[in-house]
Amino acid sequence: MTDETSLDVLVNRLRLLVLLVAILLLVVGSSVELVNPLDGLRKYTRGVEFDFVEWEVGALFNKAVSASLKLERFLDDEQQAEVVYTWLAGTEEVITLEQDLITAQNDSSLNRDKVVQAVKSELDQAKANQGRLAKLAEAVLQNQTEVVLAKAGFGVGGQILPPVLYQVSDLPLNLIISPRTEIRNELSISLDAGLDAVEKDEIETGIYQDYDLSALIEPVGGLGAYPTMVMRTTDLNWLAETVAHEWIHNYLTFFPLGIRYYLNDQMRTINETTASLAGKEIGLDLIIAYYPERTPRYHLPMPAYTTVLAEGAETLDPFEFRAEMRETRVRVDALLANGQVDEAERYMEARRKFFWENGHRLRKINQAYFAFHGSYNDTPGGGASGSDPVGPEVQALRTQYSSLSNFLQAIRSVRSFDQLLDLLD
């Protein structure tokens, strides 16, 4: 047996060990989260709760097959990029055909059935083609992300731990529960994808009426299981950022910060803000390294930046969503602090209609909405976080470190918001 072969065996065993430990931690974390006095309200959700075990088994099998082939290793950077672009084009084709099928099914013409069958046949073929390419495209992006992470100072002996594994999937929906009297994430439950607006409202209304709690069912873009789950998309920049974001959650699972994710809203916000900041940096580095033509315009050298900016000036949205949402959150916090719960809820509904009229189709704005969206606080201005100080403090800590790896080494040991403030001092 050669030294190279021995190293491969060692690496594979180490990867398997990391995988098993990660799954164990994730299962333990899920179990702790569900030990909650509010479990009684799950009478509304038991029939539609997402089966993580079934999904994990299927995803791990797919990744094991892909890892055994390692087809991406036989492609150069240009060929790998072509695989990813072809896969994204196939995704766009599938999405278009799905919409065409809905249109055909609602057609009242005499040849409706013939058109439906033709579109369905084309859609089935497109999905089959997409499925064959998906494993390779995901393996390419996983490998590229690991290379970027290694260059950024992560990894042990050249190996990224845990390995980057993700799978595009129909993500579960997230049911968020918050008290009506304050904004706090009291409980989160993952539900099956595909619930329609009526089914969502029935669950939310039942919890509101029976438990006097604010409830909201929201989609998510990614989920830090292992492999991580990522929503279907045709946006490569968003995909690169999300894959990195979810890997950061897996990475932090092995440290005090990640272990305490569910401890309270402050720790949740520190985790999510850290993952958002790091995900953006890693995702951008990946785009610049492997897909430079997709580099965002504000990272282009002059004069390319000014040219693209001028061409896109007319498409800028004059409605400042983050500023308006921050104003909403600050006002709601003030009303709740004064005990004016009913007035706060009337105000949130009025603001929802205001957002809707300005092109932002929000189904509901309530305490649970802010409990969920307020934990993502990586951009100055607050948005749904309002005046919450946690996110800005994480942003401030990031500016104190020249490298992302040093920042994560510092923050991964944080056990409380007070300890984060100590790091800043």
C-alpha positions in Angstrom: 0.0 0.0 0.0 1.5 3.4 -1.0 1.8 6.4 1.3 -0.8 8.2 -0.9 -3.3 5.3 -0.6 -2.7 5.2 3.2 -3.4 8.9 3.4 -6.6 8.5 1.4 -7.8 5.8 3.7 -7.0 8.0 6.7 -8.8 11.0 5.3 -11.9 8.9 4.4 -12.0 7.4 7.9 -11.6 10.9 9.4 -14.4 12.2 7.2 -16.6 9.4 8.3 -15.8 10.0 12.0 -16.6 13.8 11.6 -19.8 12.9 9.8 -21.0 10.6 12.5 -20.1 13.1 15.3 -21.9 15.9 13.4 -25.1 13.8 13.0 -25.0 12.9 16.7 -24.7 16.5 17.7 -27.4 17.5 15.3 -29.8 14.8 16.6 -29.0 15.8 20.3 -29.6 19.4 19.4 -32.9 18.7 17.9 -34.0 16.6 20.9 -33.1 19.4 23.3 -35.0 21.9 21.3 -38.2 19.9 21.3 -38.2 19.4 25.1 -40.5 22.4 25.6 -43.6 23.1 27.7 -45.3 24.3 24.6 -45.2 20.8 23.0 -48.9 20.6 23.5 -49.5 22.9 20.6 -47.9 20.4 18.3 -51.4 18.8 18.0 -51.6 21.3 15.0 -48.4 20.1 13.4 -47.8 16.4 14.1 -49.3 15.3 10.8 -47.1 17.7 8.8 -43.8 17.7 10.7 -40.7 17.2 8.5 -39.0 13.8 8.8 -35.3 14.7 9.2 -34.2 11.1 9.6 -35.6 10.0 6.2 -34.1 13.0 4.5 -30.7 12.5 6.1 -30.5 8.8 5.1 -31.3 9.7 1.5 -28.9 12.6 1.4 -26.0 10.8 3.0 -26.5 7.9 0.5 -26.3 10.4 -2.4 -23.2 12.0 -1.0 -21.5 8.6 -0.4 -22.1 7.7 -4.1 -20.8 11.0 -5.3 -17.7 10.8 -3.0 -16.9 7.4 -4.2 -16.8 8.5 -7.9 -15.1 11.9 -7.3 -15.8 12.9 -10.9 -15.2 16.5 -10.2 -11.5 15.8 -9.7 -11.2 14.9 -13.4 -12.4 18.4 -14.6 -10.3 21.5 -14.8 -11.7 24.8 -13.4 -13.3 25.8 -16.8 -15.0 22.5 -17.2 -16.3 22.6 -13.6 -17.7 26.0 -14.2 -19.4 24.8 -17.3 -21.0 21.9 -15.3 -22.4 24.4 -12.8 -23.7 26.8 -15.5 -25.4 23.9 -17.4 -27.0 22.7 -14.2 -28.3 26.2 -13.4 -29.7 26.5 -16.9 -31.4 23.1 -16.4 -32.9 24.4 -13.2 -34.3 27.4 -15.0 -35.7 25.2 -17.7 -37.5 23.0 -15.0 -38.9 26.1 -13.3 -40.2 27.5 -16.6 -41.8 24.2 -17.6 -43.5 23.9 -14.2 -45.1 27.3 -14.8 -46.0 26.2 -18.3 -47.7 23.1 -16.9 -49.8 25.2 -14.5 -50.8 27.4 -17.4 -51.7 24.4 -19.6 -53.8 22.9 -16.8 -55.8 26.0 -16.5 -56.4 26.3 -20.3 -60.0 25.8 -21.4 -59.2 25.1 -25.1 -60.2 21.8 -26.7 -56.7 20.5 -27.0 -55.9 21.1 -23.3 -55.2 17.5 -22.4 -52.8 17.1 -25.4 -50.9 20.2 -24.4 -50.8 19.2 -20.7 -49.4 15.8 -21.6 -46.8 17.3 -24.0 -45.6 19.8 -21.4 -45.6 17.1 -18.6 -43.5 14.9 -20.8 -41.0 17.7 -21.5 -40.9 18.5 -17.8 -40.2 14.9 -16.8 -37.3 14.7 -19.2 -35.9 18.0 -18.0 -36.1 16.8 -14.4 -34.4 13.6 -15.3 -31.6 15.5 -17.0 -31.3 17.8 -14.1 -31.2 15.0 -11.6 -28.3 13.3 -13.5 -26.2 16.5 -13.4 -27.1 17.6 -9.8 -24.7 15.3 -7.9 -21.8 16.4 -10.1 -22.7 20.1 -9.9 -23.1 19.9 -6.1 -19.7 18.1 -5.8 -18.1 20.8 -7.8 -19.4 23.6 -5.6 -18.5 21.6 -2.5 -15.0 21.2 -3.7 -14.6 24.8 -4.7 -16.0 25.9 -1.3 -13.4 23.8 0.5 -10.6 25.2 -1.6 -11.7 28.7 -0.7 -12.0 27.8 3.0 -8.5 26.2 3.0 -7.0 29.4 1.4 -8.8 31.4 4.1 -7.1 29.5 6.9 -9.6 26.9 7.8 -9.0 23.1 7.9 -6.7 20.7 9.6 -3.8 19.3 7.6 -5.4 20.7 4.4 -8.7 19.0 5.2 -11.9 21.0 5.9 -13.7 19.8 9.0 -16.5 19.0 8.7 -16.3 18.4 5.0 -18.6 20.7 2.9 -21.7 18.7 2.0 -25.0 20.2 0.8 -27.9 19.1 -1.2 -30.5 21.1 -3.1 -33.9 20.1 -1.7 -37.4 21.2 -1.1 -36.8 22.7 2.3 -39.1 22.3 5.3 -41.1 25.3 6.3 -40.3 26.9 9.7 -43.1 27.4 12.3 -42.0 30.1 14.7 -43.8 30.7 18.0 -43.4 34.0 20.0 -45.3 35.4 22.9 -47.7 38.2 22.0 -46.4 40.4 24.7 -42.8 40.5 23.5 -40.7 39.4 20.5 -38.9 36.2 21.4 -38.4 32.9 19.6 -40.2 30.6 22.0 -40.2 27.5 19.8 -39.5 26.5 16.2 -40.8 23.4 14.4 -39.9 22.2 10.9 -42.9 21.4 8.8 -43.3 19.7 5.4 -42.7 21.8 2.4 -45.7 22.6 0.2 -48.3 23.7 2.8 -50.5 26.3 1.1 -51.6 29.6 2.5 -54.8 28.3 3.8 -53.1 25.4 5.7 -50.6 27.8 7.1 -53.2 30.2 8.4 -55.2 27.4 10.0 -52.2 26.3 12.1 -51.2 29.9 13.0 -54.8 30.9 13.9 -55.3 27.7 16.0 -52.2 28.4 18.0 -53.2 32.1 18.4 -56.7 31.2 19.6 -55.9 28.2 21.9 -52.5 29.4 23.3 -52.6 33.2 23.0 -49.3 33.1 21.1 -48.1 34.6 17.9 -47.3 32.0 15.2 -45.9 32.3 11.7 -44.9 29.7 9.1 -42.1 30.9 6.9 -39.9 29.4 4.2 -36.1 29.2 4.7 -33.3 29.4 2.1 -31.0 26.9 3.8 -30.9 24.6 6.8 -27.8 23.5 8.8 -28.5 19.8 8.9 -25.7 17.5 7.6 -25.6 17.5 4.6 -27.0 21.0 4.7 -30.2 21.6 2.8 -30.3 24.4 0.3 -33.3 25.8 -1.6 -33.5 25.4 -5.4 -32.3 28.5 -7.2 -30.8 29.8 -10.5 -28.8 32.5 -8.7 -25.2 31.2 -8.4 -24.0 34.1 -6.2 -26.8 33.4 -3.7 -26.1 29.7 -3.8 -22.4 30.1 -3.1 -23.2 32.4 -0.2 -25.8 30.0 1.2 -23.7 26.9 1.0 -21.0 28.8 2.9 -23.5 30.2 5.4 -24.8 26.7 6.3 -21.3 25.2 6.5 -20.4 27.9 9.1 -23.3 26.6 11.2 -21.9 23.0 10.9 -18.5 24.3 11.8 -19.7 26.2 14.9 -21.6 23.1 16.1 -18.3 21.9 17.5 -17.7 25.0 19.6 -19.5 26.8 22.5 -21.2 29.3 20.2 -22.9 26.8 18.0 -23.7 24.4 20.8 -25.6 27.3 22.5 -27.6 28.2 19.4 -30.9 27.5 21.0 -30.1 28.9 24.5 -31.8 32.2 23.9 -32.5 34.8 21.2 -29.2 36.6 21.8 -27.2 33.5 21.1 -29.3 32.7 18.1 -28.6 36.2 16.7 -24.9 35.9 17.3 -24.9 32.6 15.5 -26.9 33.8 12.5 -25.1 37.1 12.1 -21.8 35.3 12.3 -22.9 32.8 9.6 -24.3 35.6 7.4 -21.1 37.7 7.6 -18.9 34.7 6.9 -21.1 33.3 4.2 -21.0 36.5 2.3 -17.2 36.7 2.4 -16.6 33.0 1.5 -19.3 33.1 -1.2 -17.8 36.2 -2.8 -14.3 34.7 -2.7 -15.6 31.7 -4.5 -17.3 33.7 -7.2 -14.2 35.8 -7.8 -12.0 32.7 -7.9 -14.1 30.5 -10.2 -16.9 32.6 -11.8 -15.3 36.1 -12.1 -17.9 37.1 -14.7 -20.5 36.9 -11.9 -18.6 39.3 -9.5 -21.0 41.8 -8.1 -20.7 45.3 -9.7 -19.5 46.9 -6.5 -16.4 44.6 -6.5 -15.5 45.3 -10.2 -12.4 47.5 -10.9 -13.0 50.9 -12.4 -14.3 51.8 -14.9 -16.4 48.7 -15.2 -18.1 49.4 -11.9 -19.4 52.9 -13.1 -20.5 51.5 -16.4 -22.6 48.7 -14.8 -23.9 51.0 -12.1 -25.1 53.5 -14.8 -26.8 50.8 -16.8 -28.7 49.5 -13.7 -29.6 52.8 -12.2 -33.2 52.7 -13.5 -33.8 49.3 -11.9 -33.1 50.5 -8.3 -36.0 50.1 -6.0 -36.9 53.6 -4.5 -38.7 51.8 -1.6 -36.2 51.3 1.2 -37.4 48.0 2.6 -34.8 47.7 5.4 -35.4 51.2 6.6 -39.2 50.8 6.6 -38.9 47.4 8.4 -36.6 48.9 11.0 -39.1 51.7 11.7 -41.8 49.0 12.0 -39.8 46.9 14.5 -38.8 49.9 16.6 -42.4 51.1 16.9 -43.7 47.6 17.7 -41.0 47.1 20.4 -42.1 50.4 22.0 -45.8 49.5 21.9 -45.2 46.1 23.5 -43.0 47.6 26.1 -45.9 49.7 27.1 -48.2 46.7 27.3 -50.2 47.8 24.2 -50.4 44.4 22.5 -53.6 44.9 20.6 -52.4 48.2 19.2 -49.1 46.7 18.2 -50.9 44.0 16.3 -53.2 46.5 14.5 -50.1 48.6 13.6 -48.3 45.5 12.2 -51.2 44.6 10.0 -51.4 48.2 8.7 -47.7 48.1 8.0 -48.1 44.8 6.2 -50.6 46.4 3.9 -48.2 49.2 3.3 -45.4 46.8 2.3 -47.8 44.9 0.1 -48.8 48.1 -1.7 -45.1 48.8 -2.4 -44.4 45.4 -4.0 -43.3 43.3 -1.0 -45.9 40.5 -0.6 -45.6 39.7 3.0 -48.3 37.3 4.1 -48.2 38.4 7.8 -46.2 40.7 10.0 -46.5 39.7 13.7 -44.3 39.1 16.7 -43.2 35.7 15.3 -42.1 37.4 12.1 -39.7 39.6 13.9 -38.6 36.8 16.2 -37.5 34.9 13.1 -36.2 37.6 10.7 -34.7 39.7 13.5 -32.0 37.1 14.2 -30.3 37.8 10.8 -28.6 41.1 11.6 -25.5 41.3 9.5 -26.2 44.6 7.7 -26.0 48.0 9.3 -29.4 49.6 9.7 -31.1 46.8 11.6 -34.1 46.0 9.3 -36.3 43.5 11.1 -33.9 43.5 14.0 -34.8 47.1 14.8 -32.5 48.6 17.5 -31.4 45.2 18.8 -27.7 45.7 19.7 -26.5 42.1 19.2 -26.0 42.1 15.4 -24.1 45.4 15.4 -21.7 44.1 18.1 -20.9 41.1 16.0 -20.3 43.4 13.0 -18.0 45.5 15.1 -16.0 42.5 16.3 -15.5 41.4 12.6 -13.8 44.8 11.9 -11.2 44.1 14.6 -9.8 41.1 12.7 -7.9 41.2 9.4 -8.9 37.7 8.5 -12.2 35.8 8.6 -10.5 32.7 10.2 -9.2 34.8 13.1 -12.6 36.4 13.6 -14.3 32.9 13.8 -11.6 31.6 16.1 -12.4 34.4 18.5 -16.2 34.4 18.3 -16.7 30.6 18.2 -15.9 30.4 22.0 -18.5 33.0 22.9 -21.0 31.7 25.5 -23.1 34.8 26.1 -23.7 38.3 24.8 -21.7 39.7 27.8 -18.7 37.6 26.7 -19.1 39.1 23.2 -19.0 42.6 24.7 -15.9 41.6 26.7 -14.1 40.6 23.4 -14.9 44.0 22.0 -13.5 45.7 25.1 
